[in-house]
Amino acid sequence: MLMKLTLSLISLSCFLTSANGSLVILGVIDGTLAGGAPKAVVLEATASIADLSVYGIGSANNGGGTDDQEFALPANAVSNGQHIIIASGQNSSDFFTSNYPGGDFALFQSGAANVNGDDAIELFFNAAVIDTYGDINVSGAGESWDYIDGWAMRIGGSAGVFDPGNYSFSQGSLAGLTESQQAGLLDGAFGFGTAQVPEPSTTLLGLVALGSLAIRRRRSKQA
């Protein structure tokens, strides 16, 4: 009986550890378009998750310490490697839907992602912090981890205590750029999946020209 109880506890512990480590903070974005769009927190599933509702995020603004969980993710399922984007508002949400129509990501909207490039982010699992970006008690402005007018993206490590060495930083990289330019840079960094419009082929252009010529000839004969 004791052995069965021990095995059950070990199995439960393994399950909780696996679920706990199945989502990480991939990055954070502070855009420069109207209204500061796109502002977003980007998460990544490191394993398939059947129910995201056990996870949530919170932002610690201007070094003011934790605000605890401010947004609980919906009960969606995601696959291993899929991105979860939490946009700050409608403008930011529209940025992702307009520029990455074929992107394989789950998109949600919450004011908890209304960050200003110097704010820290906390990821929660069952209301407990499991991953952090930045220092919740320090304003990021001027710090190595600030992402003002740019972004930061994880390049290594796992969920846990914030380590700047696990991220690359692109402070100021979005300043003064158009929407399409920002979309291209962010796609290059995160792999959101920018839709590419193919250039018209020479054959297609030739067919269009022939069609126009045929129409002109018919009109000439009728005249």
VEXKOLSE-770197 format. One record per residue: x, y, z of N, C-alpha, C in turn; residue in three letters. Coordinates in steps of 0.1 Angstrom, whole numbers. Atoms other than C-alpha are relative to their C-alpha. Layout:
# residues N
+-------+-------+-------+-------+-------+-------+-------+-------+-------+-----+
!   n_x !   n_y !   n_z !  ca_x !  ca_y !  ca_z !   c_x !   c_y !   c_z !  aa !
+-------+-------+-------+-------+-------+-------+-------+-------+-------+-----+
!     X !     Y !     Z !     X !     Y !     Z !     X !     Y !     Z ! ALA !
...
+-------+-------+-------+-------+-------+-------+-------+-------+-------+-----+
# end
This chain:
# residues 223
+-------+-------+-------+-------+-------+-------+-------+-------+-------+-----+
!   n_x !   n_y !   n_z !  ca_x !  ca_y !  ca_z !   c_x !   c_y !   c_z !  aa !
+-------+-------+-------+-------+-------+-------+-------+-------+-------+-----+
!     8 !   -12 !     0 !     0 !     0 !     0 !     9 !    13 !     0 ! MET !
!    -9 !   -12 !     0 !    28 !    24 !     9 !     7 !     2 !   -13 ! LEU !
!    -7 !    -1 !    13 !    46 !    16 !   -23 !    -9 !     6 !   -11 ! MET !
!     9 !    -6 !    10 !    15 !    23 !   -44 !    -2 !    15 !     2 ! LYS !
!     2 !   -14 !    -3 !    10 !    56 !   -26 !    12 !     8 !    -4 ! LEU !
!   -13 !    -7 !     4 !    47 !    65 !   -32 !     0 !     2 !   -15 ! THR !
!     0 !    -1 !    15 !    44 !    57 !   -69 !   -10 !    10 !    -5 ! LEU !
!    10 !    -9 !     4 !    12 !    77 !   -71 !     5 !    14 !     2 ! SER !
!    -5 !   -13 !    -3 !    29 !   107 !   -55 !    11 !     4 !   -10 ! LEU !
!   -11 !    -2 !    10 !    59 !   103 !   -79 !    -6 !     4 !   -13 ! ILE !
!     7 !    -3 !    13 !    35 !   102 !  -109 !    -6 !    14 !     0 ! SER !
!     6 !   -13 !    -1 !    17 !   133 !   -97 !    10 !    11 !    -1 ! LEU !
!   -11 !   -10 !     0 !    49 !   151 !   -91 !     6 !     2 !   -14 ! SER !
!    -6 !     0 !    14 !    62 !   142 !  -126 !   -10 !     8 !    -9 ! CYS !
!    10 !    -7 !     8 !    29 !   154 !  -141 !     0 !    15 !     2 ! PHE !
!     0 !   -14 !    -3 !    29 !   187 !  -123 !    13 !     7 !    -5 ! LEU !
!   -13 !    -6 !     5 !    66 !   193 !  -132 !    -1 !     1 !   -15 ! THR !
!     1 !    -1 !    15 !    59 !   185 !  -169 !    -9 !    11 !    -4 ! SER !
!    10 !   -11 !     4 !    28 !   208 !  -170 !     6 !    13 !     4 ! ALA !
!    -6 !   -12 !    -5 !    47 !   234 !  -150 !     9 !     6 !   -10 ! ASN !
!   -10 !    -5 !     9 !    75 !   236 !  -175 !    -4 !    -1 !   -15 ! GLY !
!     4 !     1 !    14 !    54 !   234 !  -207 !    -3 !    13 !    -7 ! SER !
!     2 !   -13 !     5 !    51 !   271 !  -212 !    11 !     9 !     5 ! LEU !
!   -11 !   -10 !    -4 !    79 !   298 !  -212 !    -3 !    13 !    -6 ! VAL !
!     0 !   -13 !     6 !    82 !   335 !  -219 !    10 !     0 !   -11 ! ILE !
!    -9 !    -1 !    12 !    96 !   337 !  -254 !     5 !    14 !    -2 ! LEU !
!    -4 !   -13 !     2 !    97 !   374 !  -256 !   -10 !    11 !     3 ! GLY !
!     9 !   -11 !    -3 !    82 !   408 !  -252 !     3 !    11 !   -10 ! VAL !
!    -1 !    -9 !    11 !    75 !   436 !  -278 !    -6 !    14 !     4 ! ILE !
!     5 !   -14 !    -2 !    72 !   474 !  -275 !     1 !     8 !   -13 ! ASP !
!    -1 !    -7 !    13 !    63 !   488 !  -309 !    -2 !    15 !     0 ! GLY !
!     0 !   -15 !     0 !    62 !   524 !  -321 !   -11 !     5 !   -10 ! THR !
!    11 !    -5 !     8 !    31 !   526 !  -343 !   -10 !     7 !     8 ! LEU !
!    11 !    -7 !    -7 !    -1 !   545 !  -334 !    -4 !    -7 !    13 ! ALA !
!     4 !     6 !   -13 !    -9 !   539 !  -297 !    11 !    -9 !     5 ! GLY !
!   -10 !     8 !    -5 !    24 !   522 !  -292 !     0 !   -15 !    -5 ! GLY !
!     1 !    14 !     5 !    14 !   491 !  -312 !    12 !    -4 !    -9 ! ALA !
!     6 !    11 !    -7 !    23 !   464 !  -314 !     7 !    -2 !    14 ! PRO !
!    -5 !     4 !   -14 !    27 !   458 !  -276 !    -5 !   -14 !     2 ! LYS !
!     4 !    14 !    -2 !    27 !   421 !  -268 !    10 !    -7 !     9 ! ALA !
!    -9 !    10 !    -6 !    40 !   393 !  -246 !    -2 !   -13 !    -8 ! VAL !
!     0 !    12 !     8 !    49 !   362 !  -265 !     5 !   -12 !     8 ! VAL !
!    -3 !    13 !    -7 !    49 !   327 !  -249 !     2 !   -11 !   -10 ! LEU !
!    -2 !    12 !     9 !    59 !   294 !  -264 !    -2 !   -13 !     8 ! GLU !
!     2 !    13 !    -6 !    47 !   259 !  -256 !    12 !    -9 !    -3 ! ALA !
!   -12 !     9 !     1 !    76 !   235 !  -250 !    -5 !   -14 !     0 ! THR !
!     7 !    13 !     1 !    51 !   206 !  -250 !   -15 !     3 !    -4 ! ALA !
!    14 !    -2 !     3 !    15 !   201 !  -261 !    -7 !     2 !    13 ! SER !
!     7 !    -3 !   -12 !    -9 !   216 !  -236 !   -15 !    -1 !    -4 ! ILE !
!    15 !     2 !     3 !   -46 !   205 !  -235 !    -8 !    12 !     5 ! ALA !
!     8 !   -10 !    -6 !   -58 !   234 !  -214 !     9 !    11 !     5 ! ASP !
!    -9 !   -12 !    -4 !   -40 !   268 !  -212 !    -5 !     7 !    12 ! LEU !
!     6 !    -8 !   -10 !   -63 !   281 !  -185 !     7 !    -1 !    14 ! SER !
!    -8 !     1 !   -13 !   -39 !   269 !  -157 !    11 !    10 !     0 ! VAL !
!   -11 !   -10 !     1 !   -15 !   296 !  -170 !    -6 !    14 !    -1 ! TYR !
!     4 !   -14 !     2 !   -16 !   334 !  -169 !    12 !     9 !     1 ! GLY !
!   -11 !    -9 !     0 !     5 !   365 !  -170 !    -3 !    12 !     9 ! ILE !
!     2 !   -13 !    -6 !    10 !   397 !  -151 !    12 !     9 !    -3 ! GLY !
!   -11 !    -9 !     2 !    32 !   428 !  -157 !     3 !     8 !    12 ! SER !
!    -4 !    -8 !   -12 !    52 !   446 !  -131 !     5 !    14 !    -6 ! ALA !
!    -3 !   -13 !     7 !    52 !   483 !  -143 !     9 !     9 !     8 ! ASN !
!    -9 !   -10 !    -6 !    80 !   507 !  -136 !     7 !    -4 !    13 ! ASN !
!    -7 !     5 !   -12 !    97 !   485 !  -110 !    -8 !     0 !    12 ! GLY !
!     9 !    -1 !   -11 !    67 !   487 !   -88 !    -3 !   -14 !     7 ! GLY !
!     2 !    13 !    -6 !    68 !   450 !   -79 !   -12 !    -8 !    -7 ! GLY !
!    10 !     8 !     6 !    43 !   422 !   -87 !   -14 !     6 !     1 ! THR !
!    14 !    -3 !    -1 !     7 !   429 !   -95 !    -8 !   -14 !    -1 ! ASP !
!     5 !    13 !     1 !     1 !   391 !   -94 !    -6 !    -3 !   -14 ! ASP !
!     6 !     3 !    13 !   -18 !   374 !  -122 !   -11 !     9 !    -4 ! GLN !
!    10 !   -10 !     5 !   -37 !   399 !  -143 !    -8 !    -6 !   -11 ! GLU !
!     8 !     6 !    11 !   -48 !   377 !  -172 !     2 !   -15 !     0 ! PHE !
!     0 !    15 !     1 !   -57 !   340 !  -172 !    -3 !    -4 !   -15 ! ALA !
!     2 !     5 !    14 !   -53 !   323 !  -206 !   -13 !    -8 !    -1 ! LEU !
!    12 !     8 !     3 !   -85 !   308 !  -221 !     4 !   -15 !     0 ! PRO !
!    -2 !    15 !     0 !   -90 !   270 !  -220 !     3 !    -6 !   -14 ! ALA !
!    -3 !     5 !    13 !   -75 !   265 !  -254 !    11 !   -11 !     0 ! ASN !
!   -11 !    10 !     1 !   -52 !   236 !  -265 !    10 !     6 !   -10 ! ALA !
!   -10 !    -4 !     9 !   -19 !   244 !  -281 !    10 !   -12 !    -2 ! VAL !
!    -9 !    11 !     3 !     7 !   221 !  -297 !    15 !     4 !     3 ! SER !
!   -14 !    -3 !    -4 !    44 !   218 !  -289 !     6 !     9 !   -11 ! ASN !
!    -7 !   -10 !     8 !    64 !   248 !  -303 !    -9 !    11 !    -5 ! GLY !
!     9 !   -10 !     4 !    33 !   269 !  -309 !     2 !    13 !     8 ! GLN !
!    -1 !   -13 !    -7 !    34 !   306 !  -300 !   -13 !     4 !     5 ! HIS !
!    12 !    -6 !    -6 !     9 !   323 !  -278 !     3 !    15 !     1 ! ILE !
!    -3 !   -14 !     0 !     7 !   360 !  -284 !   -11 !     7 !     8 ! ILE !
!     9 !    -8 !    -8 !   -10 !   383 !  -258 !     2 !    14 !    -4 ! ILE !
!    -1 !   -14 !     4 !   -16 !   417 !  -274 !    -7 !     9 !    10 ! ALA !
!     4 !   -10 !   -10 !   -22 !   448 !  -254 !   -14 !     5 !    -2 ! SER !
!    13 !    -6 !     3 !   -53 !   460 !  -272 !    -3 !    -3 !   -15 ! GLY !
!     5 !     3 !    13 !   -72 !   461 !  -305 !    11 !     4 !   -11 ! GLN !
!   -10 !    -4 !    10 !   -45 !   480 !  -324 !    11 !   -10 !    -1 ! ASN !
!   -11 !    10 !     0 !   -18 !   455 !  -314 !    -5 !   -13 !    -5 ! SER !
!     6 !    12 !     5 !   -42 !   426 !  -321 !    -1 !     0 !   -15 ! SER !
!     1 !    -2 !    15 !   -49 !   440 !  -356 !    13 !    -1 !    -7 ! ASP !
!   -13 !     1 !     6 !   -12 !   442 !  -362 !     4 !   -14 !    -4 ! PHE !
!    -4 !    14 !     3 !    -7 !   405 !  -359 !    -9 !    -7 !   -10 ! PHE !
!    10 !     7 !     9 !   -39 !   394 !  -377 !     2 !     6 !   -15 ! THR !
!    -2 !    -6 !    13 !   -31 !   418 !  -406 !    13 !    -4 !    -7 ! SER !
!   -14 !     3 !     5 !     6 !   411 !  -410 !     4 !   -14 !    -1 ! ASN !
!    -4 !    14 !     0 !     7 !   374 !  -403 !   -13 !    -9 !    -1 ! TYR !
!    13 !     7 !     1 !   -26 !   360 !  -417 !     2 !   -16 !     0 ! PRO !
!    -2 !    14 !     0 !   -10 !   325 !  -421 !     8 !    -5 !    12 ! GLY !
!    -8 !     4 !   -11 !     8 !   325 !  -388 !    -6 !   -11 !     9 ! GLY !
!     5 !    11 !    -8 !     6 !   294 !  -366 !     2 !     5 !    15 ! ASP !
!    -1 !    -5 !   -14 !     0 !   312 !  -332 !   -15 !     2 !     5 ! PHE !
!    12 !    -3 !    -7 !   -28 !   316 !  -307 !     1 !    15 !     4 ! ALA !
!     0 !   -14 !    -3 !   -37 !   353 !  -303 !   -11 !     4 !    10 ! LEU !
!    10 !    -5 !   -10 !   -54 !   368 !  -272 !     3 !    15 !     2 ! PHE !
!    -1 !   -14 !    -2 !   -59 !   403 !  -260 !    -2 !     3 !    15 ! GLN !
!     1 !    -4 !   -14 !   -53 !   418 !  -225 !     8 !    12 !     3 ! SER !
!    -8 !   -12 !    -5 !   -42 !   451 !  -209 !    12 !    -4 !     8 ! GLY !
!   -12 !     4 !    -8 !   -17 !   430 !  -189 !    12 !     1 !    -9 ! ALA !
!   -11 !    -1 !    10 !     5 !   432 !  -221 !     3 !    14 !    -4 ! ALA !
!    -2 !   -14 !     4 !     3 !   470 !  -222 !    13 !     5 !     7 ! ASN !
!   -14 !    -3 !    -6 !    41 !   473 !  -215 !     6 !    12 !    -7 ! VAL !
!    -7 !   -12 !     5 !    64 !   503 !  -221 !    15 !    -2 !    -3 ! ASN !
!   -14 !     3 !     3 !    97 !   486 !  -228 !     9 !     0 !    12 ! GLY !
!    -8 !     1 !   -12 !   109 !   489 !  -192 !    -7 !    -8 !    11 ! ASP !
!     8 !     8 !    -9 !    83 !   466 !  -176 !     4 !   -15 !     0 ! ASP !
!    -3 !    14 !    -1 !    89 !   431 !  -163 !   -13 !    -8 !    -1 ! ALA !
!    11 !     9 !     2 !    67 !   401 !  -170 !     1 !   -12 !     9 ! ILE !
!     1 !    12 !    -8 !    56 !   372 !  -148 !    -9 !   -10 !    -7 ! GLU !
!     9 !    11 !     5 !    42 !   339 !  -161 !    -4 !    -9 !    12 ! LEU !
!     5 !     7 !   -11 !    20 !   320 !  -137 !    -5 !   -14 !    -4 ! PHE !
!     6 !    14 !     2 !    10 !   283 !  -134 !    -7 !    -3 !    13 ! PHE !
!     9 !     2 !   -12 !   -19 !   277 !  -110 !     3 !    10 !    11 ! ASN !
!    -2 !   -12 !    -8 !   -13 !   312 !   -96 !    14 !     1 !     6 ! ALA !
!   -14 !    -1 !    -5 !    24 !   306 !   -88 !     9 !     4 !   -12 ! ALA !
!    -9 !    -4 !    10 !    52 !   323 !  -107 !     9 !   -11 !    -4 ! VAL !
!    -9 !    10 !     5 !    71 !   299 !  -129 !    11 !     6 !   -10 ! ILE !
!   -10 !    -6 !     9 !    90 !   323 !  -153 !    -2 !    15 !     1 ! ASP !
!     0 !   -14 !    -1 !   100 !   359 !  -152 !     9 !     6 !   -11 ! THR !
!    -9 !    -8 !     9 !   113 !   384 !  -177 !     3 !    14 !     7 ! TYR !
!    -4 !   -12 !    -7 !   132 !   413 !  -161 !    -1 !    -1 !    15 ! GLY !
!     0 !     0 !   -15 !   133 !   424 !  -125 !   -12 !     8 !     4 ! ASP !
!    13 !    -7 !    -3 !    99 !   432 !  -111 !     1 !    12 !    10 ! ILE !
!    -2 !   -11 !   -10 !   113 !   456 !   -85 !     9 !    11 !    -5 ! ASN !
!    -8 !   -10 !     6 !   134 !   476 !  -109 !    -5 !     5 !   -14 ! VAL !
!     4 !    -5 !    13 !   124 !   499 !  -138 !    11 !    -4 !   -10 ! SER !
!   -10 !     5 !     9 !   141 !   485 !  -169 !     7 !    11 !    -8 ! GLY !
!    -6 !   -11 !     7 !   149 !   519 !  -184 !    15 !     1 !     3 ! ALA !
!   -14 !    -1 !    -1 !   186 !   520 !  -190 !     7 !   -13 !     5 ! GLY !
!    -6 !    13 !    -4 !   191 !   484 !  -178 !     3 !    -8 !   -12 ! GLU !
!    -4 !     9 !    12 !   206 !   457 !  -200 !   -12 !    -7 !    -6 ! SER !
!    11 !     7 !     5 !   172 !   441 !  -203 !   -12 !     8 !    -6 ! TRP !
!    11 !    -9 !     5 !   151 !   471 !  -215 !    -2 !    -3 !   -14 ! ASP !
!     4 !     2 !    14 !   133 !   467 !  -248 !    -8 !    11 !    -6 ! TYR !
!     7 !   -12 !     4 !   121 !   502 !  -253 !     1 !     2 !   -15 ! ILE !
!     0 !    -2 !    14 !   110 !   508 !  -289 !     6 !   -12 !    -7 ! ASP !
!    -6 !    12 !     6 !   121 !   472 !  -297 !    -6 !   -12 !     6 ! GLY !
!     4 !    13 !    -5 !   119 !   437 !  -284 !    11 !    -7 !     7 ! TRP !
!   -10 !     9 !    -5 !   136 !   410 !  -264 !    -5 !   -14 !    -3 ! ALA !
!     5 !    14 !     4 !   135 !   373 !  -273 !    10 !   -10 !     6 ! MET !
!    -8 !    11 !    -6 !   146 !   341 !  -255 !     8 !    -7 !   -11 ! ARG !
!    -9 !     8 !     9 !   176 !   324 !  -271 !     5 !   -13 !     7 ! ILE !
!    -5 !    11 !    -8 !   182 !   298 !  -244 !    -6 !    -1 !    14 ! GLY !
!     5 !     2 !   -14 !   175 !   285 !  -209 !   -14 !    -5 !     0 ! GLY !
!    13 !     5 !    -2 !   143 !   273 !  -194 !    -8 !     9 !    10 ! SER !
!     8 !    -9 !    -9 !   115 !   288 !  -173 !     6 !     0 !    14 ! ALA !
!    -6 !    -1 !   -14 !   126 !   301 !  -139 !     4 !    14 !     3 ! GLY !
!    -5 !   -13 !    -4 !   145 !   330 !  -124 !     6 !     7 !   -13 ! VAL !
!    -5 !    -7 !    12 !   153 !   357 !  -150 !    15 !     0 !    -1 ! PHE !
!   -14 !     0 !     3 !   187 !   354 !  -166 !     2 !     8 !   -13 ! ASP !
!    -1 !    -8 !    12 !   196 !   382 !  -191 !     8 !    -8 !   -11 ! PRO !
!    -8 !     8 !    10 !   220 !   357 !  -208 !    -8 !    -9 !    -8 ! GLY !
!     9 !     9 !     8 !   190 !   337 !  -220 !    -8 !     8 !   -11 ! ASN !
!     8 !    -8 !     9 !   177 !   366 !  -241 !     9 !     8 !    -9 ! TYR !
!    -6 !   -10 !     8 !   187 !   388 !  -270 !    -8 !    12 !     0 ! SER !
!     7 !   -12 !    -2 !   178 !   424 !  -269 !     1 !     9 !   -12 ! PHE !
!     0 !    -8 !    12 !   169 !   448 !  -297 !    -6 !    14 !     3 ! SER !
!     5 !   -13 !    -4 !   163 !   482 !  -280 !     1 !    10 !   -11 ! GLN !
!     0 !   -11 !    10 !   153 !   510 !  -303 !    -1 !    -5 !   -15 ! GLY !
!     0 !     5 !    14 !   152 !   487 !  -334 !   -13 !     3 !    -8 ! SER !
!    12 !    -3 !     7 !   116 !   496 !  -342 !    -3 !    15 !    -2 ! LEU !
!     2 !   -14 !     0 !   119 !   533 !  -338 !     0 !     6 !   -14 ! ALA !
!     1 !    -7 !    13 !   108 !   553 !  -369 !    -3 !    -9 !   -12 ! GLY !
!     3 !     9 !    11 !    99 !   523 !  -390 !   -15 !    -1 !    -3 ! LEU !
!    14 !     2 !     4 !    67 !   517 !  -410 !    -5 !   -13 !     6 ! THR !
!     6 !    13 !    -5 !    43 !   489 !  -401 !     6 !   -12 !    -7 ! GLU !
!    -6 !    12 !     8 !    56 !   466 !  -429 !    14 !    -2 !     4 ! SER !
!   -14 !     2 !    -4 !    92 !   472 !  -418 !     0 !    -7 !    14 ! GLN !
!     0 !     6 !   -14 !    83 !   464 !  -381 !    -4 !   -15 !    -1 ! GLN !
!     5 !    14 !     1 !    64 !   433 !  -392 !    11 !    -9 !    -6 ! ALA !
!   -10 !     8 !     5 !    93 !   421 !  -412 !    11 !    -3 !    10 ! GLY !
!   -10 !     3 !   -10 !   118 !   425 !  -384 !    -5 !    -9 !    11 ! LEU !
!     6 !     9 !   -10 !    95 !   408 !  -359 !    -2 !   -14 !    -5 ! LEU !
!     1 !    13 !     6 !    89 !   380 !  -382 !    13 !    -7 !    -1 ! ASP !
!   -13 !     6 !     1 !   126 !   375 !  -387 !     5 !    -4 !    14 ! GLY !
!    -4 !     4 !   -14 !   131 !   374 !  -349 !    -8 !   -12 !     5 ! ALA !
!     9 !     9 !    -7 !   101 !   354 !  -338 !    -5 !   -11 !    -9 ! PHE !
!     5 !    10 !    10 !    91 !   335 !  -370 !   -15 !     0 !     1 ! GLY !
!    15 !    -1 !     0 !    54 !   347 !  -369 !    -6 !    -5 !   -13 ! PHE !
!     5 !     5 !    13 !    50 !   338 !  -406 !    -6 !    11 !    -8 ! GLY !
!     5 !   -10 !     9 !    47 !   369 !  -427 !    -5 !    -5 !   -13 ! THR !
!     5 !     5 !    13 !    26 !   362 !  -458 !     7 !     8 !   -11 ! ALA !
!    -8 !    -6 !    11 !    47 !   368 !  -489 !    -9 !     0 !   -13 ! GLN !
!     8 !    -2 !    12 !    29 !   382 !  -520 !     9 !    -3 !   -12 ! VAL !
!    -9 !     4 !    10 !    44 !   364 !  -550 !     0 !    11 !   -11 ! PRO !
!    -2 !    -9 !    12 !    58 !   386 !  -579 !    -7 !    -7 !   -12 ! GLU !
!     7 !     6 !    12 !    37 !   382 !  -611 !    11 !    -6 !    -9 ! PRO !
!   -10 !     7 !     9 !    55 !   358 !  -635 !    -1 !     7 !   -14 ! SER !
!    -1 !    -5 !    14 !    66 !   368 !  -670 !   -12 !    -6 !    -8 ! THR !
!    11 !     7 !     7 !    41 !   343 !  -684 !   -14 !     7 !     3 ! THR !
!    13 !    -6 !    -4 !    12 !   359 !  -664 !    -1 !    14 !    -6 ! LEU !
!     0 !   -14 !     6 !    22 !   394 !  -676 !    -3 !    -1 !   -15 ! LEU !
!     2 !     2 !    15 !    23 !   381 !  -712 !   -15 !    -3 !    -3 ! GLY !
!    14 !     4 !     2 !   -12 !   366 !  -709 !    -9 !    13 !     1 ! LEU !
!     8 !   -12 !    -2 !   -26 !   399 !  -695 !     2 !     9 !   -12 ! VAL !
!    -2 !    -8 !    12 !   -10 !   418 !  -724 !    -7 !    -5 !   -12 ! ALA !
!     7 !     6 !    11 !   -24 !   394 !  -750 !   -15 !     2 !     1 ! LEU !
!    15 !    -2 !    -3 !   -59 !   397 !  -734 !    -4 !    14 !    -3 ! GLY !
!     3 !   -14 !     3 !   -57 !   435 !  -736 !     0 !     3 !   -15 ! SER !
!    -1 !    -1 !    15 !   -46 !   433 !  -773 !   -12 !    -5 !    -7 ! LEU !
!    12 !     6 !     6 !   -75 !   410 !  -782 !   -12 !     9 !     2 ! ALA !
!    11 !    -8 !    -2 !  -100 !   433 !  -766 !     0 !    13 !    -9 ! ILE !
!    -1 !   -12 !     9 !   -87 !   463 !  -785 !    -3 !    -3 !   -14 ! ARG !
!     2 !     4 !    14 !   -88 !   444 !  -818 !   -15 !    -2 !    -2 ! ARG !
!    15 !     2 !     1 !  -125 !   434 !  -812 !    -7 !    13 !    -1 ! ARG !
!     6 !   -14 !     0 !  -134 !   470 !  -804 !     2 !     7 !   -14 ! ARG !
!    -4 !    -6 !    13 !  -116 !   481 !  -836 !    -9 !    -5 !   -11 ! SER !
!     8 !     6 !    10 !  -135 !   457 !  -858 !   -15 !     5 !     1 ! LYS !
!    14 !    -4 !    -2 !  -169 !   467 !  -843 !    -2 !    14 !    -4 ! GLN !
!     1 !   -14 !     4 !  -161 !   503 !  -850 !     0 !     1 !   -15 ! ALA !
+-------+-------+-------+-------+-------+-------+-------+-------+-------+-----+
# end
